Each structure stands twice: as C-alpha cells, then as structure tokens.
Amino acid sequence: MSGNDGGGQGTREDPWRLTTPSGSSKYQMYRAASGDPPALVCQVGTTQLRYHLSAIEDLHAWLKEQGGWVPLGSADEQKPATDGTVEAWGRSADNPVGGWYGLKKGLRGRFGMYLPPLLEALGLAEVEHNPRNNRIRAL
C-alpha cells in the first residue's frame, strides 16, 4: 500500500498529501495555476520545489507511449540522470517544455521522486514501493 490516496483537492488550502515511492518521506503538492508559468508546488519539510503544472498530463502521456514499466531514476539537479528514466525525461530537451520541468534553479531535480506518487494518487499510474529502484507505468 502506497499511502498515496492523495487526500486533498490539490489546492494551497487543501493540498495532496503524498509519500515518496520508498515510503521514506511525506510531502504535499498543490496547483498554483495563476503563476507564470502555472506551477505544481511541492512542499517537502521547509523546502519548496516547483514544477511546470503541465508535468502531470505530459508525464502521463509519455508513460503511455512507453507502454510498460519505466524506472524513476530520481536525482538531484546537480547529479546526472540515468537515460530512460522519468528523471531523465523530466530534464530532456525532447520533452514538451524543452528541458527542465523544475522551475527553481538549484531545486529542479527529484522529478522522478515527487511526480510519480501524484500520478498514482490521481489514478493515472501505478508506482512500485520498494526501498529503492522503483518503477512507474501508466494506467
């Protein structure tokens, strides 16, 4: 069991309550649609990360194209992402935003950590919940 029923409505006042795939950390996410660009805000303790709001639909569409399980490959911005992973796609010049989905320089990584549980909570994907090396697939 993932613990990613999402709770909340995805608003600042009622955020989605999520757990990382490994179960090691809890965090919250919500839509900030009025931002420029519209953002998905990820609050992890005192750290706030922001991703393009389009990441939800874009990642789901990409996962459907992959047709099966895809490794998450989460990595900090300063570390390279492994080819073929969600993390690598989230920074690739070939994705719909033409590069990083992360919006805050220095905190643009961890796309493969924080986006998959949200897709799972929204019923768009299935995520593995092992201690490490987890994968995702579109539903």
C-alpha positions in Angstrom: 0.0 0.0 0.0 1.4 3.3 -1.0 -0.3 5.8 1.3 -0.9 7.9 -1.8 -4.6 8.3 -1.8 -3.7 12.0 -2.3 -6.2 13.3 0.2 -6.8 16.9 -0.6 -8.1 18.7 -3.6 -4.7 19.9 -4.9 -5.2 23.5 -3.7 -2.9 25.5 -1.4 -5.6 25.3 1.3 -6.2 21.5 0.8 -3.0 20.0 -0.8 -2.5 16.5 -1.9 -0.7 14.6 0.9 1.8 12.1 -0.6 4.6 9.8 0.3 7.7 9.1 -1.7 7.8 5.8 -3.6 10.2 4.2 -1.0 7.9 5.4 1.8 10.7 7.3 3.4 9.3 10.9 3.3 5.9 12.6 3.3 5.3 15.7 1.3 2.5 17.9 -0.1 1.7 19.2 -3.6 -0.8 21.7 -4.9 -1.6 23.6 -8.1 -0.6 27.2 -8.4 -2.4 27.8 -11.7 -2.2 31.6 -11.6 1.7 31.5 -11.6 3.8 32.5 -14.6 4.2 29.8 -15.6 1.4 27.8 -13.9 3.1 25.6 -11.4 2.9 22.5 -9.3 4.2 23.3 -5.9 5.9 20.6 -3.9 6.4 21.2 -0.2 9.0 18.8 1.4 9.5 19.9 5.0 10.8 23.5 4.7 11.9 23.1 1.1 9.6 24.2 -1.7 10.2 22.8 -5.2 8.1 24.0 -8.2 7.5 22.1 -11.5 5.6 23.1 -14.6 1.9 22.3 -14.0 1.7 20.6 -17.4 4.0 17.9 -15.9 1.0 15.9 -14.8 -0.5 15.5 -18.3 2.8 15.4 -20.1 4.3 12.7 -17.9 1.2 10.6 -18.2 1.2 10.9 -22.0 4.9 10.0 -22.1 4.4 7.0 -19.8 1.6 5.7 -22.1 3.9 6.0 -25.1 6.5 3.8 -23.2 3.9 1.0 -22.9 5.3 -0.5 -19.7 7.3 -0.1 -16.6 9.8 2.9 -16.6 12.5 3.4 -13.8 12.0 6.5 -11.7 15.8 7.4 -11.5 15.3 10.3 -9.1 18.4 12.5 -8.8 19.2 16.0 -7.5 19.7 18.7 -10.1 23.5 18.6 -9.7 23.7 14.9 -10.5 23.2 13.3 -13.9 20.0 11.4 -14.6 20.2 7.8 -16.0 18.9 7.5 -19.6 15.4 6.1 -20.0 14.2 7.2 -16.5 11.4 9.5 -15.5 14.1 11.8 -14.1 16.0 12.0 -17.4 12.7 12.7 -19.4 11.9 15.5 -16.9 15.1 17.3 -17.9 15.3 16.3 -21.6 15.4 18.8 -24.5 13.0 16.4 -26.2 10.1 16.7 -23.6 7.2 19.1 -24.2 8.8 22.0 -22.3 12.1 21.5 -24.0 14.2 20.9 -20.8 13.7 21.1 -17.1 10.2 20.7 -15.6 11.7 22.0 -12.4 11.3 25.8 -12.1 13.6 26.8 -9.2 17.3 26.8 -10.2 19.2 24.5 -7.8 16.0 22.6 -6.9 14.9 21.4 -10.4 15.7 17.8 -9.8 13.9 15.0 -8.0 11.2 15.0 -10.7 11.3 11.1 -10.6 10.8 11.2 -6.8 7.9 13.6 -6.4 5.8 13.4 -9.6 5.1 9.6 -9.7 3.2 9.5 -6.4 1.0 12.3 -7.6 0.1 10.5 -10.8 -0.6 7.4 -8.7 -2.9 9.4 -6.3 -4.7 10.8 -9.3 -5.3 7.3 -10.7 -3.1 7.9 -13.8 -0.3 5.5 -13.0 0.9 2.6 -10.8 4.1 3.0 -8.9 6.3 0.4 -7.2 7.0 0.9 -3.5 10.3 -0.9 -2.8 13.2 0.5 -0.7 14.9 1.6 -3.9 14.9 1.3 -7.8 11.2 1.8 -8.2 9.3 2.0 -11.5 6.1 3.5 -12.8 3.6 2.6 -15.5 0.6 4.5 -16.9 -2.9 3.3 -16.3 
